[in-house]
Amino acid sequence: MTMTFHTSGDTMSSGVANAAIPAATGARIVIVDDDPGVRELLTEFLVDNGFGAEAVANGAALRDRLDRRDCDLIVLDIMMPGEDGLSILRSLMHVEDGPGIIMFSAISSEIDRIVALEMGADDYILKPSSPREIMARIRSVLRRRASTAARGTTTGIGNAGAAPTDCYAFAGWSFDARRRKLTAPDGVIVAVTETEYRMLAIFLRDPQIVHSREDLADLTGRDVPSCNDRTIDVHVSRLRRKLAVNGGDEIIRTVRNRGYLFLPRVEARAA
């Protein structure tokens, strides 16, 4: 879909951008957009600011790229001819430990934004948007993912002194914090998104207490402007559905006007 970046006085040159924003650490970013102008401008801007950025035109090219090497984050356009961005997003949700995903769209309705987030996207950016804002959103998602990975590999998610291989058991489920592997009572591995992982970590760390939406937003690191109570509700709803397989007992309860309560007792186990 053809669009024009809002620059708001920003320049695409590396000198000005780097002076205002610290350089990145070489994170690998893939832009998926059918508009060659968007691909060129955004890739150049990100490369100038220290990212390992490249761009492809469609889902087939993205899959070919991912078959050859991994990436840290994908900026994915929704409105593309042929296979659209939501279809691509759906296919990527089956990839364990997959990249972060930011949807990029001219569709401004709340429903479309919620659908994308509910399917597993980490963020949703409206077109047109400045390269500087896009980069800030990218940095935000990468920070959250890095912070979660650090917690999972150094202290676990259940208590500050836990070993990195700790697992958690609750209501027949098990969760391997190091491998980010959620296993249902019947032994089936259930895929979770980055945000679901962070949210489950919060519930397992402090079960049987009410977590407000504001606390969940803060603790999951969702510090982007699009994060609000409705966004948190969407992520909790999605996690709740995954934990309700086979008609199991209620695990996450909504507490009216207060937030969410994780009901089961949680047992920490060494893996």
C-alpha positions, 0 to 999 in steps of 0.5 A: 500500500503506497504511503508517505512518511510523516517526518515532523521535521526529522531528517533521514540522514544518519548524522542528525538521527544518530545525534538525537538517538543512541545507536542500536546494537545491530539488532536484525530487523526485516521490513515487509511492505509491498511499497518499494519507497517505504522499504527503501526509506525505512531500511536506510533510516534503520541502518543509519541508526545502527540496526541490521535492517533489510526489506522484502516485498511479501510473505513468500520473500519473508519466509525465504529470508527466515529459512536462511537466517533468523531475525530479531524483529519484523515490521509487517504491513497489513494491507498487501496484495495476495497474502496479507499481513494478518495471514503472515502473522498467523503463520509466524505464531507457530514459530517457537521463540520467533521474532518480535512483530510490529504491525504497520497499517493504514487501518486505524479502527480499534477492532483491527488493532485488537485483532492484530494484538490478539493474534500475537503482534507485539505492537501496532503502528499506524501509517503514515508515521515518522521513521523516528517513531517507528524506530522508537517502537522497535527499540521498545519491543526489543527492550522488552524481549531482552529484559524478559530473556535476561530474567528467564536465564538468570533468576527465573521468573518465580523468585530472585534466587531461582535457578535458570532451569526452574519450572513451574507447575499449576493446575496440571500445567507446567511452564519451563521459564528458561525455554519458554515452554508451556505444556498443557495437562495432556502433554501438548506444547502450547505456543505463547507470544512474547507478551503472553510469556511476560504476563504468565511470568507475572502471574506465576511469580505472584499467584492468588493476588489481584493484579491491576491492569496498570500493574500488568502494563508496567510489569510487562514493559508495555511502555508504548503509547498504544498500550491501554487497559483494552490492550491488556484485556486483549492479552489476558483474554488470549492467555486465558483461552489458551489455558482453558483448553479441554474445558479445564478449571478457571485459571484467570479470573476477572475481578471487577474494577480491580484487575485479574486474579491467577487462581491456581496454587503454583509450585516451583520445580527444578527442571 
